[in-house]
């Protein structure tokens, strides 16, 4: 299998995963993340961002960012959260790499303000 074929297969499998996640209730998406069932193609993060209310998704995503989950998991969780909060001056990579705590604290403060109506 060459790279082009690999890419096509990956995208096909990611589309199937996204479709499967699209049939789940938002609460089921949250439960999957809480129990560490993130899937294989990072589509759960897009589903969370699109379908789970910020009040439920935000704290959950902060927990993932603070966890010892693998880098790509933290990266995609960060991208979902930044998109939900419409933060563009912080990059997902900045919330996924070592030394990320201070940046996560800043995003969490924004989340708290948004959830409190501020």
C-alpha positions in Angstrom: 0.0 0.0 0.0 1.5 3.4 -1.0 0.9 6.6 0.9 -1.9 7.7 -1.3 -3.8 4.5 -0.8 -3.1 4.7 3.0 -4.4 8.2 3.1 -7.6 7.2 1.2 -8.2 4.3 3.5 -7.6 6.4 6.6 -10.1 9.0 5.4 -12.6 6.4 4.6 -12.3 4.8 8.0 -12.4 8.3 9.7 -15.6 9.0 7.8 -17.1 5.7 9.0 -16.1 6.6 12.6 -17.6 10.1 12.3 -20.9 8.6 11.0 -21.0 6.1 13.8 -20.4 8.9 16.4 -23.0 11.0 14.7 -25.6 8.5 15.8 -24.8 8.8 19.5 -26.4 11.1 21.9 -24.2 13.9 23.3 -24.2 12.3 26.7 -22.9 9.1 25.1 -20.1 11.0 23.4 -19.1 12.5 26.8 -19.2 9.1 28.4 -16.9 7.7 25.8 -14.3 10.3 26.5 -14.7 9.9 30.2 -14.0 6.2 29.9 -11.1 6.6 27.5 -12.8 5.4 24.4 -11.7 8.0 21.9 -11.7 5.9 18.7 -8.9 5.5 16.3 -9.3 8.5 13.9 -9.8 11.4 16.3 -13.4 12.0 15.1 -14.8 12.1 18.6 -13.3 15.5 19.2 -15.1 17.0 16.2 -18.3 15.3 17.3 -17.9 16.8 20.9 -17.3 20.2 19.5 -20.3 20.1 17.2 -22.9 18.4 19.4 -22.1 18.7 23.1 -23.0 21.9 24.9 -20.0 23.9 26.1 -21.1 23.5 29.8 -20.5 19.7 29.4 -17.7 19.6 26.9 -15.5 22.4 28.3 -14.7 20.9 31.6 -14.3 17.4 30.0 -11.8 18.8 27.4 -9.9 20.6 30.1 -9.6 17.3 32.0 -8.2 15.6 28.9 -5.7 18.5 28.4 -4.5 18.1 31.9 -4.2 14.3 31.6 -1.3 12.2 30.6 -3.2 11.1 27.4 -1.0 10.8 24.3 -0.1 14.0 22.5 -2.4 13.6 19.5 -5.4 13.0 21.9 -4.6 16.2 23.8 -4.0 18.0 20.5 -7.4 17.2 19.1 -9.1 17.8 22.4 -7.4 21.2 22.4 -8.5 22.0 18.9 -12.1 21.2 19.8 -12.1 23.4 22.9 -10.4 26.3 21.2 -12.9 26.1 18.4 -15.8 26.0 20.8 -14.4 29.0 22.6 -13.5 30.8 19.4 -9.9 31.4 20.7 -7.5 32.0 17.9 -4.5 33.5 19.6 -3.6 30.1 21.2 -2.8 27.1 19.1 -3.8 23.5 19.9 -0.2 22.4 20.0 0.4 24.9 22.8 -2.1 23.1 24.9 -0.8 19.6 24.1 3.0 19.9 24.7 5.0 19.8 27.8 4.9 23.0 29.9 1.2 23.6 28.9 -0.3 24.2 32.4 -0.2 28.0 32.3 -1.8 28.1 28.9 -4.5 25.6 30.0 -5.1 27.7 33.0 -5.7 30.7 30.8 -8.1 28.8 28.5 -9.9 27.4 31.6 -10.4 30.9 32.9 -11.9 31.9 29.6 -14.2 28.9 29.8 -15.3 29.8 33.3 -16.1 33.4 32.2 -18.1 32.1 29.3 -20.0 29.6 31.3 -20.8 32.3 34.0 -22.1 34.6 31.3 -19.2 37.0 31.5 
